[in-house]
């Protein structure tokens, strides 16, 4: 069962509240939009839907991890647009809900995969692997914590030449870190669902661990699953292998 959510907050109210990406440049510090505890949770959720061009659908799947030596069928994941990495659907027997994993069955190798290591869950309508889309997917908030931690701990290194070049150009202040799945509309309101967050730059260098996640970001949109820079994605896979296999 799923429910399509419609927002009750109009765009003009959001703009007046100072939530647009361009307004943040004038503020100097983006925590009014990045920290959840600064506003009522209902307002935040409604605001997130206003920022998103992908319909917000709340699926009611029962979250689960993969138990050690459990039996499940493995399908290669299907993304709406070309993607640089592979992901997998791990579908337990007698279930129509599969776990979406960045690890293959070979990488899991009979071990258990904790719930935190699961990207989310996807519904199968038949025996064919579905294309991953928001209306058949449930995001895993526990995975999102690992996701943000990996970004925070590694973004200031030379893990992405593009980010380093942007920091050189930006020089000082807060700089946005955007998902590579969206090649258009950079800096515009409708791309807020593709903005991981922001990092602080000082004298053309990223301040270590200054990354602040953005509450409007979506792990999956109509464009597909997230796309990190390759080296950072590999760090994420490594972190899942180190802390989520048992």
ZIURLIN-V714193 format. One record per helix or strand of 2 or more residues. SS is the DSSP state (H for helix, E for strand). FROM is the first residue (numbers start at 0). LEN is the number of residues. If there is no record, write none. Layout:
SS;FROM;LEN
SS;FROM;LEN
//
This chain:
E;1;4
H;10;6
H;20;7
H;30;4
H;35;3
H;40;11
E;55;4
E;71;5
E;87;5
E;96;5
H;104;4
H;114;3
E;119;4
H;133;3
E;136;3
H;140;14
H;160;10
E;172;6
H;188;6
E;194;8
E;204;2
E;211;2
E;219;2
E;223;2
H;229;15
//
